[in-house]
Amino acid sequence: MTVLYKLSKEQLSSQHHYDFGLRALKSVLVMAGSLKRSSPDMSEALVLMRALRDMNLPKFVYDDVPLFLGLINDLFPGTPSYNQLTCVVSAGQGTAWHDGQHV
């Protein structure tokens, strides 16, 4: 988690509303705990990847989405559901992303 946030802070654009501090870490951990309790058979790597993705993607600007998804892909390479679950609708514009690519 901290590696992803460190890389995100270094590589994504500088935005005032981006938060990669302790508050964000706590929120991801709370969400990961909730996901794990609701799906106890899900692997911890997948739970953490989903929590990190779901908590952070909504706040990113358009240009940072593929960069962040690439970082997640690099940090969770063995997570089989990553490629199946990365369809994101961007800020109500109907822009679709799949496998980190604009569709």
KOLGUFI-174806 format. One record per residue (C-alpha): chain; x, y, z. Coordinates in nm, 3 decimals, decimal comma. Example, Ala and Ser with C-alpha at 12.3 -4.5 7.8 and 13.67 -1.06 7.14 Angstrom:
BEGIN
NODE/chain/X/Y/Z
NODE/A/1,230/-0,450/0,780 $
NODE/A/1,367/-0,106/0,714 $
//
This chain:
BEGIN
NODE/chain/X/Y/Z
NODE/A/0,000/0,000/0,000 $
NODE/A/0,265/0,247/0,096 $
NODE/A/0,468/0,163/-0,215 $
NODE/A/0,165/0,236/-0,436 $
NODE/A/0,103/0,567/-0,263 $
NODE/A/0,472/0,663/-0,282 $
NODE/A/0,482/0,585/-0,656 $
NODE/A/0,148/0,761/-0,711 $
NODE/A/0,275/1,073/-0,538 $
NODE/A/0,588/1,070/-0,755 $
NODE/A/0,432/0,981/-1,092 $
NODE/A/0,077/1,121/-1,099 $
NODE/A/0,001/1,486/-1,160 $
NODE/A/0,004/1,718/-0,863 $
NODE/A/-0,356/1,786/-0,759 $
NODE/A/-0,473/1,954/-0,439 $
NODE/A/-0,742/1,692/-0,377 $
NODE/A/-0,505/1,391/-0,398 $
NODE/A/-0,443/1,241/-0,055 $
NODE/A/-0,177/0,972/-0,015 $
NODE/A/-0,132/1,011/0,360 $
NODE/A/-0,238/0,824/0,671 $
NODE/A/-0,605/0,917/0,634 $
NODE/A/-0,613/0,755/0,289 $
NODE/A/-0,430/0,446/0,418 $
NODE/A/-0,682/0,407/0,700 $
NODE/A/-0,975/0,438/0,460 $
NODE/A/-0,830/0,169/0,232 $
NODE/A/-0,772/-0,063/0,528 $
NODE/A/-1,128/-0,014/0,653 $
NODE/A/-1,266/-0,089/0,306 $
NODE/A/-1,036/-0,391/0,266 $
NODE/A/-1,158/-0,528/0,599 $
NODE/A/-1,518/-0,486/0,490 $
NODE/A/-1,450/-0,657/0,156 $
NODE/A/-1,272/-0,946/0,326 $
NODE/A/-1,556/-0,997/0,574 $
NODE/A/-1,813/-0,998/0,294 $
NODE/A/-1,604/-1,236/0,078 $
NODE/A/-1,388/-1,449/0,308 $
NODE/A/-1,277/-1,677/0,023 $
NODE/A/-1,127/-1,390/-0,177 $
NODE/A/-0,747/-1,372/-0,166 $
NODE/A/-0,595/-1,095/0,043 $
NODE/A/-0,405/-0,962/-0,260 $
NODE/A/-0,728/-0,926/-0,457 $
NODE/A/-0,904/-0,765/-0,159 $
NODE/A/-0,625/-0,511/-0,117 $
NODE/A/-0,604/-0,441/-0,491 $
NODE/A/-0,978/-0,381/-0,514 $
NODE/A/-0,981/-0,157/-0,206 $
NODE/A/-0,691/0,051/-0,336 $
NODE/A/-0,847/0,081/-0,680 $
NODE/A/-1,201/0,155/-0,562 $
NODE/A/-1,096/0,412/-0,301 $
NODE/A/-0,860/0,604/-0,530 $
NODE/A/-0,990/0,598/-0,888 $
NODE/A/-1,286/0,832/-0,828 $
NODE/A/-1,060/1,117/-0,721 $
NODE/A/-0,813/1,100/-1,012 $
NODE/A/-0,818/1,331/-1,311 $
NODE/A/-0,863/1,174/-1,654 $
NODE/A/-0,493/1,163/-1,745 $
NODE/A/-0,392/0,993/-1,419 $
NODE/A/-0,631/0,696/-1,445 $
NODE/A/-0,420/0,483/-1,684 $
NODE/A/-0,104/0,566/-1,489 $
NODE/A/-0,262/0,455/-1,161 $
NODE/A/-0,403/0,137/-1,318 $
NODE/A/-0,057/0,063/-1,456 $
NODE/A/0,093/0,099/-1,109 $
NODE/A/-0,165/-0,139/-0,967 $
NODE/A/-0,096/-0,385/-1,248 $
NODE/A/0,276/-0,368/-1,173 $
NODE/A/0,227/-0,417/-0,798 $
NODE/A/-0,038/-0,692/-0,828 $
NODE/A/0,077/-0,890/-1,133 $
NODE/A/-0,059/-1,226/-1,017 $
NODE/A/-0,407/-1,099/-0,944 $
NODE/A/-0,621/-1,271/-1,208 $
NODE/A/-0,925/-1,051/-1,164 $
NODE/A/-0,739/-0,726/-1,237 $
NODE/A/-0,787/-0,750/-1,614 $
NODE/A/-1,152/-0,850/-1,571 $
NODE/A/-1,243/-0,577/-1,324 $
NODE/A/-1,077/-0,263/-1,462 $
NODE/A/-1,368/-0,123/-1,654 $
NODE/A/-1,416/0,226/-1,517 $
NODE/A/-1,657/0,495/-1,624 $
NODE/A/-1,484/0,829/-1,611 $
NODE/A/-1,659/1,117/-1,432 $
NODE/A/-1,999/1,074/-1,597 $
NODE/A/-1,859/1,128/-1,945 $
NODE/A/-1,922/0,769/-2,053 $
NODE/A/-1,552/0,714/-2,116 $
NODE/A/-1,465/0,350/-2,064 $
NODE/A/-1,132/0,201/-1,961 $
NODE/A/-1,043/-0,165/-1,994 $
NODE/A/-0,705/-0,314/-1,907 $
NODE/A/-0,573/0,036/-1,854 $
NODE/A/-0,657/0,136/-2,210 $
NODE/A/-0,913/0,386/-2,334 $
NODE/A/-1,194/0,205/-2,518 $
//
